[in-house]
């Protein structure tokens, strides 16, 4: 029987692991999180997703829908280490929650279904982790399912993610008879007793029937590691083998460098494979002390570093804000220094100071009060009124602004209004609270109709937000039909557009003269540059022109939709000794670009999604017909054991109502998932029928 794994934890950053659980929806993230808490003794009774009793899916909507919607932070102890864990959503509509979490994590466990392998959203979150440079290990889950195959899942990891998988375990038994794993590093077997989920594993020798295969796979692992790691190669060449110690050290270094991905396997639902996964988290994923010093900006844009040391000036990033019965909670990742209860902290961007009333270690919706938080900790604090997701908090005498998490642009909008006029004020307050808690929700007032418009990342995202208004704030809401967030882009630009902004109304005048070039970009972004020479337009005025151009991007000439995919170059200009100002040049940039866009050849863009539809084989014809009718382009189709999987690119606007259509066509046996697939031109026949924004 395994030994007790719960020695006393220390407060050193080296004894901390900050990790996230990343996966496609239904791959088992929340079940793994629940089993980790159970195995480490943080909870004493296992919850189940299908019963709505898990720790991290505590929101009523999560329990009703059976999916993770909000990133939830929990903490536990294992092997003398503190493990801070964030269970992230797997549905594409909530990918912004994943983005904010990845910004503050040091490592991650990527979970894959042993039957499905790499799925659309697992690929999306993997690329998100790539952008943030987050080291990962992989856990192939659900090996007890019919059709589960570790090798097939690993092959999909290699092919679809473009990484080198380093498999360190071999399953014992298949599908329903899966009972344990062979540890290829220690060449031992780990058996979990059937029907037991509390006593851990039984350690033993490699089963005779698997010995030859285990030796072959151990050799393959050694050869792969030797190819990637110089020290391991030297030992392999001299001894024709690698010791367990060398393998562990090399696997850790390859993980931290991103040159390989350690792969483990198990069945979280049956509580098999959790202890080795926790051991791998400690062995291969970085501690805060392993991470490079955090970089930020001080006065005048000078870059400065802060090491992950409790003795450094306090520096933290707020990555989540939520309202609870405890009060307004601001979730922080502490990068440097020490924060004590009652301390005053500085919002580095605004210069505002606030007092921290309480410091809490978070266990989803439960909290444990602490006296202090040190470098490497993830905690929640009570008492901050102005901090938002992305706010840098630091010691008042040592300001430093960290890069905030990026926020995705919304793609779907609905008009919302209170059913009772007396609730209008409460609706406004509820929407403001929602936007504060979730930066990917945008609230605006339509200038023409006067309607309040709520925009988000998808239909489900908006459904959840509206339900939160109803249940959390007691406001009955009428919701309009979803509308897609279209974009306008430049197909052919203009050169040498001259705009002269002159205004004289009795007082100080305004004068700004700009010459702009506008050209298309392949990427959906905006670039600005100035090629003015000789000081004809000072730098501060050039920056004001850029700000004015960004103002002009809010509404394009085709239908009032936001403009993207262009570069604006300020090529020349002129100033007036008295009447020129930043305000005048900002106005010149705004009106000048608006004029340039009217003279350019423009095109309307719509968001695409990649849809993966899983249906019984007899339903394939109907699904293909539906997709074609929705302007879908099928990119792949496979069939196995009576089930077909169809992949297609479809305009997001065409998918409204598709879920009920698919359920009806397949008698409830069809499912689909989506992920963003960029922007594409709207056909002229469709664009002509679209109303202006």
N, C-alpha and C positions, 0 to 999 in steps of 0.2 A: 504494500500500500504506500502511496506517496507520503512524503513527510509533510509536516506542517509548513506552510509557505508564508506565514504571517508574522515574521519578526517585526519588532518595533520600527516604524518609519522614522526617517530623519528629516530635518528641515532644509538640508542642503539642496541647491538646484540640481546637483548630479543625481539625486535620488527622486527626481520628478520626471514623469512622462506626460506630455500634453498631446493627446492624439484624438483623431476623429474616426468615426466609422462611416465609410463611403460605399455606396452601392446603388444599383438600380432598384426601383420599387419592388418589394416582395422578395428580395434576395436574402433577407434575414437579419438586417442590421439591428433592429430593435430587439429581436430575440437574442442575438449575440450579446448586446449590451446588458440585457436582463440576466443572462447566464453568467456574465462577468461579475455583476454585482452579487449574484447568489454564490458563486464559487469563492469570491473573496470575503464573504461574510458581511458585505455591506447591507444585504437584505437576507431575511431568513425564510422567505417563501417565494417561490418562483411565480411570476405573473406570465400571462399569455396574451399575445396580440389579439387573438380571436375572442378572448374573453373580456378584452378591454381593461386588463389589470396590470399592465406593465408600468414600471416606474416612470420611464421617459415619455410615453404617450399618455400624458395626464390630462391634456385638454379634452373636453367633451367631444369636440369634433373629431379629434384623432381617434378616440375610442369608438365613435359611431361609424367612421369611415374605414377604420382598420389600417390607416397609413400614418406615417410620421409627417407632420405639417410644419412643426416648429423645432428648430435645433434645440436640444435639451442637454444641459451640462450635468454630469454626475462625477463623483469622486470615490475612489476606493484605494485599498492598500494591498500590495502583493510583493512578496520577496523583499521586504524592507524599503519599498518604494511607494511613493504616492502617485497614483494614476488618475489624472484628470481627463475625462473622456467626454466627447460631444457626439451624441447620436444625431446625425444629420438626415434631412428628408431625402427620399429617393425619387420623388416625382419632379418632372422637369419644371413645373410651375413654381416650385419653391427652391430653384437652384441658387437664388440670391442668398438664401439662408446658408447654403453650402459655401458660397463665396466669402461671406463674412466670417464663417467659422475657420476656413482654411487660412485666412489672413493671420490668425492668432495661434495656429497649431504648429507643433514641431514635427509631427509625424502622423501617419494614418494607417488604418487597416482597411484595405479594399476587399469587399466581400463579393464573391461571384457564386451564382447558382451552378451546382455541379451538373445540372441537366442543360441549362440554357447557355452557360459560359458567359462571355462578354455580351452584354445587352446594351441598347442605345444609351441609356442614362449612365450606365457604368463607364462607358467610354467618355461621356461628357464630363463626369466628375473627375475622371482620371486626367483629362486635359486641363481641367481647372487646377488640380494639384500640381501638374507640370508647370503651369504659369507661376505658381507660388513657390516652386522648388521644394515641395514637401516630400520627404522620404516616405516610402510605403513598403509594407509587406502585404501579401495577399492571403486570403483565407477562402478556400473553395468549400462552400457550405452545402448542406442538404445531400450529403453522400448516401443517406438512407432512402432517397427517393427512387422510384422506378425510372430507369434510364440514366441514372447518375453515372458519370464517367470522368474521373480525375484527368486522365490524359487528354480527352477531348476538350475539357475546360481549359487546361494549360495551353493546348495548341491555339485556342482562340485568344488567350492572353498574349501569346507570342505574335500571332498574326495581326490581330486588330489593334493592339496597343503598341506594337513595335518595341517590346522590351525583351530582356533575357530572363525567363523564369528559372529560378533556382529551387527546385522541388526538394524539400528536406524530409518528406514523409511518404510512406506507401500505405494505402488503405488495407485493413484486414477485413475481409468480407466485402460483399457488394450489395447495394440496394438495401433491402430490409434486413439482411444479415450483417450489415456493417457494424462492427463491434469495437474497432480500435485502429491503431496505426503502428507502423514500424518507424521508429526514429532512426533515420539514415545517418545521423551524426554519431549517436552513441551505439548504433546497431543493437537496439533493444525493442521490445514490443510494449505497447501501452494498451491495456484492455479495460474497457468500461463494462461493468457487469450489467447484463440485461435487466431492466426494471429498476436499476439503481441510478439515482442522479444526485446523490449527496456524499458518497464515500470516496469520490475520486477514482483514479485508475489503478489497475494492478500491473506492476512492472514485471517483465519476464524476458526470456530469450526470444529471438526472432523465430516465428513458427517455421518448422522444417519445410513446409510446402511453399513458403515464400522466401527461403534463404537465398536461393540462386538469383531470383529477381531482385531481392534487396541488395545483394552484392553488385549486381549489374548496375543498378540505379545509383548506388553509392559511388561506383567508379565513374559513371557519367557525371555526377555532381562534382567530383574531384577534378575531372578533366575540364569541365566548363569553368569552374572557379579559377583553375590554373591559367586558362586562356585570358581571364579578365584581370588577374591580380598578380603583380610582379613578384612579391615575396612568396606567394603560394606557388607560382611557376618555378621559382628557384628550388623550393623544397620538393616539388613534384619531380623535377628533373633529377635531383640527387637521390631521392628515396623511392621514386615511382609510386608514391602515395602521399596523402595528406592526413595529418593527425586531426582528431576532433578539435583540439584547441586552435590549430591553424585555420581550420574551416570556419569556426565560429568568428574568429577575428577577421578573416577575409570577408565573410558574409556581411558582417557589420559595416566594414569599410565600403564594400560595394553598394550596400543599401544607402549609406549616407551620401555617396557620390552619385547615386542614381544609375549606376552601371548594371545593376541586376535587381531582381525582385524575389525575395524569399517567399516560397509558396508552402502553406500548410493546408490541412484539410480537416473536415469533421462534420458533425451534425449538431448544430446549436440546439435545435429543438429537443434532441435526446441527451443534451449535455455532454457530448463527446467531442473532445478536441479543444476544450476551453483552457485547461491548465497549460498545455504546450503553447497555445496562442499567447497567453499572458507571459510565459517565459520568453517567447520570441520578442514580444514588445519590449521587455527589459533588455534583452540581449542585442537587438538589432536597431531599434529606433532611438533617435537622439534624445538626450536630456536638454533642458534649457542651457546648461553649461557647454554643451557641444555646439550650440548654434553661434553663428557670428554675431558680433556686437550689432545692436540695432542702430540704423542710421536715420537721422532726421535733420531738419533745418533749424538753425537759430537765426538771430537777427541778420538782416541783409542777405538772406538766402545762403548763408555759409553752412556747409554740411558738417555734422558732428556725429560721433559715435558714442554709444553707451553700452558698456559691457553688462552681461547678465550677472551682476554682482549685487548682493544686498547692501553693500557699502556705497554704491554709486548713488547719485541723485535720483529720487523717485521718478519713474517714467512708465506710463501705462497707456494702453489704447482701449477705448470703449468700443465694443463690437456688437452689443445688443442692449436694448432698453425694453423693459416690459413693466406693466402695472399689475401688481398683485395685492392680496390682502395685507401683506407685510408693508407695502408702500411701493414707491417707484424704484425698481431695481435697475441698476446700471452694471452690466457685466464687463469686467476688466481683465485684460491680460497684462500682468505686471512684467515689464521687460527689464527693469533695473530698479535698484533701491528697495526701500521698505516703506510700506504704508501702514500707519497705526490709526486705530479708531479715534475719531475726533480731530484728525489732522485736516489742515487746510490745503487744498490742491488748486492748481492753476490750469485753466483751459488755455493751452498754449496758443491757440489760434485767435481767440477773442480777448485774452487778457483778463477774463473774469475769474474770480476766485470763489470757491465753494467749500463747505465743510462736510466731511464724511462722517455721518452719524453712526453707521454700523457697517461692519465687514462680515460677510456671510460666505461660508463654504456651501455651495449649492448642490442639492441632490434632487434635480428636476424641480418639483414644486415644494420641496421641503428644504429647510435651511438650518445650518449650524453656525452659531455666532463665533467669531474669532476676534482676537485682540489685534492681530496684524497680518499683513500679507507681504511676502518677499518676492524678489526676482524669480520668475518662473511660475508663479501661482496664477491660477484662473479663479477669480472670485466675483461675487456681486457686492455692490455697496448700496447703502440707503442714505439719502440725504441730498443727492445731487439733483437739481431742478432743471438745469440747462443743458447738460451733457447729452449728446446724441451719438448714434452709431458712427464711428469714425473720429470722434473727439479724442485728442491727445490730452491726457492729464499728467501733470508733472509737479515737482517741487516748485514753489513760488519763486525761489531764487535761481532756478536752473531751467528756463523754458526750452523746450525742444518740440518741434512739430513733426510727427510721424506721418507717413503716407497712409491715408485712410483706405478702407476696402472700396473697391470699385462697385458702382451700382448700375445694374443693367437697365436699359431703357424699356419701358413697358410696351407691350405689343397688342393688348386688347383693352377696350374701354367700354364702360356702361354709364348711362345716365342714372343718377339716384336722386330720389326725393322722399321726404317724409310723407307718409300717408295722411297724417294729421298735421295741419299747419302749426299747431301748438308745439310739435316736436322738432320744428326746423332748427331751432337753436341747439337742441340736444344732438341732432344729426351732425351739425357742423362740428361740435365738440368731439363726437365719436370719430368722425373722419380725421380730425386733427390728431387724435390719439393713435389711430391706426397708422397714419403716415409717419408718426414719430417712432412707433415700434417697428415698422417695416418700411425702410427707405425705398423699396422697389414699388410701393404703392404711391401713386401720384394723384393728388386731388386738384382740380382746376375748375374754374367757372367759364362756361362757354359764352363768349361775348355776344353772339347773335341770339341764341335761344334763352340765355340766362340760366340754363340748367347746370347743376353740379355734376361733373364728370369724374368718375373714379377709374383710373387706369392701372393695369397690373400685367403679370407675366402670362396669364392664360385664363380660361374660363373657370377652372377649379380654384385658382388663386382668388379670383373675384367672388366666387361663390362663398368661399371660406370667409372672406372679409365682410361680405354682406351679412352672413349668418352671425358673425361676431358682433356686428352692430345690433342685430335683433336680440340675440341672447345675452350679450354682455352689457348692453346699454339700454335695453328695453325699448328700442325705437323700431316701429314697423316701417319698412322701407319698400317703396315701389322701384323696380329696376327695369331699365330699358333693354332693348336687344343689344347683345354685344357687338361692338364695332372694332374692326382691326385698325391698328396704328400704321397707316401707310407712310411712306417716305417719298420725297422728291429728290432727284439727283440730276447732275449736269451731264449731258451727252456731248455737247459741243459748247465750249465757253466763249468768252470774248476777251479781247486784248485792248489795252489802252483806254479803258473806260474812265472818263474824267468826271469827277463830281466836285462841285464847288459849293460848300455850305457857308452861306453868308446870312447873318441875321442882325438887324439893327433896330432896336425898339426904344431908343431914348437913353438907355443906360450903357453899360459896357456891352460891346457887341460880341458877335461870334464869327470867327473866320477859320475855315479849314479847307484846304485844297488837296485832293488825293487823286492818284491815278492807279487803277486796279486792273490786274489780269486775273481771269477766272478760268480754271481748267479742270477737267474731270479727273478723279482718282478711281482706281479699281476697288479699293477698300472702302467700306461704308464709314468714313471718318471725315474730319475736317482738319486741314492744315493751313497755317498762315505763316508767311515769311515776308521779310522786308529786304529789298535790294537797293533801297535809297542810299545814295552816297553823298558825301559833302555836307552832311548835317542839315539837309534841306527839310527833313522831318525828324526831329529829335526822338530818341528812343521812347521816352515816356508818351509821346504822341502816337508813335507807331503801335505801342501796346494798347492805347485807347482805340485806335482804328481796329485792331484785332477784336477788342471787346465789342465794338459796334457791329462788326461782321458776325460775331456769334449771336448777337441780338437778332440780326436779320435772318438767321437760320431757323428761327422758330416757325416761320410761315413762308412757304414757297409760293410761286406764282400760279401753279396749276390748280391746286385745291386748298391752299392754306395749310398743307402738311409740312412737318419739319424737313429740312434739307440736309442731305449728307452726301459724302462721296465727292468732295471738291477741294481744290487748293486755291487760295487767294494770295496773290502776290502784290504787295504795295511797291510799285516801281518808281513813283515820283510823287512830289507834293510841294506845297508851299505854305508858309506861315505868315502871320501878321504880328508885328512887334507888340501890339496892345491887345488885339481881339482874339488871338488864338489861345486855346485852352484844351485840356484833356476832354472836357465835355463837348466842345465843338468838333474835335476829331473823332470822338465816339459817334456823334450824330452823322458825320460825314461817312464813316465806315458803314453804319447801318443803312443810310439812304443810298449810298453808292452801290453797295452789294445788292440791295433790292432792285435797283435799276439794272445792274449787270445781269441778274438772274432773269429779269423780264426779257432781256435781249438774247439770252442763251437758249439753246435747244435743251429742253428739260424732259425728263421721263419719270413716270410714277413707278414706285417699287412697292412690293407687298412682301410680308414675311412668309417664308416657307417653313414647313416642318417635315422631318423625316418620320413617317409613320410605319410602325411594324405591327401588322395584323396577324393574330394567331387564330385559325379557324379549323373546324373539321374539313377534311379534303372535299367533301361534297358541297361545301359552301364557297369554294374558291371562285367559281364562275360569277356568282352574285357579288362577291367582294371586288373582283376585278372590274365589273361593270359599274359599281358604285364609285370606285376610285377614278375611273375614266370620266364619269359624269361630274366629278368634283375637280376636274382638271389635274388629276394626279398622273405622275410619271412613274411607272413601276420599274424598280431597279433590281429586284431579285425576288425569287420564289423558290422555296424548298419544301419538301414533303417527307415525313417520316412517321411510321406507325399510325397512319390515319390522320395526322395533324399537319396542316400546311402553315407556313410562315411567309408572309408577303411583305416586302419592303417597298415603299414608294415615297416620292417627294410630292407634297400636296400643299397648296396655298392654305394658310391658316384660316382665312375667311371661309373656306369651303368645309371646314370641319365642325362648325357649329351644328350641334344636333346629331353628329355622327354616332355617338355612343348608343343612343336609343335606336338608331337605324340598324346598327350592327347587332344589337341584342335581339331585335325583332327578326332579322334575317337568319340568325343562327340559333334561335330559341334559347338565347342566353348563354351559348357555349363559346361565343367569339369574344376576344379581348384585343385591345390595342394599346400601344405606348407611343409616345412622340418625343422628339427632341428638336431643338432649333436647327434649321438648315440654311440660315442666311436670308438674303433678300433677292428677289427676282423681279424683272420688269412685268408690269401688269399689261396683259393684252389690250389692244386698243378697243376691242369690242366690250371688254369688261370695264375699262377705265372710263369710257363715255357714260356709263350708267351709275358711276359712283357719285354720291353727293359730296360737296365740299365739306371740309372739316367744320 
